[in-house]
Structure formats: structure tokens, C-alpha cells
Amino acid sequence: MLAYGSDRIAAAEDTANLTFAAVAVYLSPTAADVIAITQVANLFAAVLAFNSAISRYVFALARSGYAPSRFAAVHPTHGSPHRGSILQTASAVVLVVIFAIVGADPVLQLFT
């Protein structure tokens, strides 16, 4: 906000790239690219953490008897709750496909 001022932010058409544009102007275009790459890596880490958390919740629920017992199994080699991970991945794919069919943006419509 300091880079633009509140009046220019309100009038901006591309508000999604304000940070990258400010970094490109005040630091360098390379710094903006580095920040964009870092943002993608952070998004991947967040999705991976979300998947791990949900799969462990499903595992715990199944172990306690609140979810089907097949989700209480762990991978024989890695010891991970892989069935919960598959369930979470499949449900995310179904949700994204539904949003794609409807023509909606899952990030804007579901998470805001």
C-alpha cells in the first residue's frame, strides 16, 4: 500500500499483481520473479500440509470408529495413512471438476 497509496490501489484493475509490480519497480524484475517462484513453492507446501492433515484426521476418525475402518490402515512400508490421503485427493479432484463444469473459480468461490 505504501508503494501505491490507497487511492491508486482502489482504482487498480489488476489487484492480484500489485505486490509483484511494486517489487519489480522498487527492487528488480528478477526479485519479482523470485518472489513468484517462492509463492508457488509455498502454495505447494500448504497443499501438501493440508493433504497430510486431512489424511491423518481421517485415519484418527477411522481408528476411533467414527469413519470406515478401512481408513485406519497404514501403508505397510512407509507407515503413512495413505488411504486417507487418497480419499482427500479424490474429493479435491471431484470438487475441482465440479467447479470446472460449472465454470466457477474454486479459489474465489469456495475459499472466500
N, C-alpha and C positions, 0 to 999 in steps of 0.2 A: 504494500500500500504506500509505503514511503517513496518507492520508485516512481509511482504514477500520480498519487493523490486520489482522494476518494471520488472526486467528480469525474476523473478520467476512467476510473475503474467501473463506475456505474454506467458510463457511456460506451464501454468497450464491447465489441462484438465477439471477440474470441477470448472469453474469460478463462478458458481452460489452460491457455498457454501464457498467461500473464507472468508467471514466475520464470518460465524459460526465456521469455522475451527480455525480461529485466536482467537476467543473468547474462544473456548474450550481449546486451548493451553495456552493462557496467563491469562485467568480467571479460568474457570472450565467448564466441560461439562454441568453442571446444568445451568450455566449462558447462555450457547448457547441454551439450551432448553427453558429457559425463554424468550430469545430474539426471538426465533422461534414462540413461542406462542403469544408473543406480536405482531409480524409481522402479524400473521393470524388475530388477533383481529383488527389491524389497517386496514388490507385489507377489512375485513367485514365492518368496519365503512366507508371506502372510497366508497365501492359499495353501501351501504345504502344512503350515501350523494349524490352520482351520481344519484341513482334512484329518490330520493326526488327532486333534482334539475330539472331533465328532466320532471318529472310529473308536477311540478309547471310551467315550461316553456310551456308545452302542455296546461295546464289549462289557463294560461295567453293568449296564442295564440287563444284558443277557445273563451275565453271571449271577445277578441278584434275582432273576426270574421275571423281570418286567419286560423283556424282549425275547424273541425266539432264541432257544438255546443254541442254535447253530452259530449265532454270532458270538458265543462265549469261547469259541475255539481260537487258538493262536496258531500262527504259522509254525510248522514243525522245525524249520531251520532257523528262522530269524526271531521267532517268539513275538511277532507283532500281531495285532488284531486285524489281520488282512481282510477278513470278511466284512467287517465294519467299514473299512476303507473302500472296498468295492461297492458297498451299499451307498456310501456317501458320494462317491464318484458317479455312480449310475443315476442317483437322484439329481445331482447337479447337471448332468448331461440332459436328462429329461426336462428339467426346468429351463435350461438354455434353449433347447429345441422348441419348447412351447412358446417361449418369448420370441424366437426367430420366426415361427409360423405366424404369430400374431403381428409381428413387425414392431415389437417394443424393445427398448433397451433395458436389459436386466439390471444394469447398474443404476440407471436413473429411476426406473420404475419400482424395483424391488427394494433397494437399499436406501432410498431417500424418502 
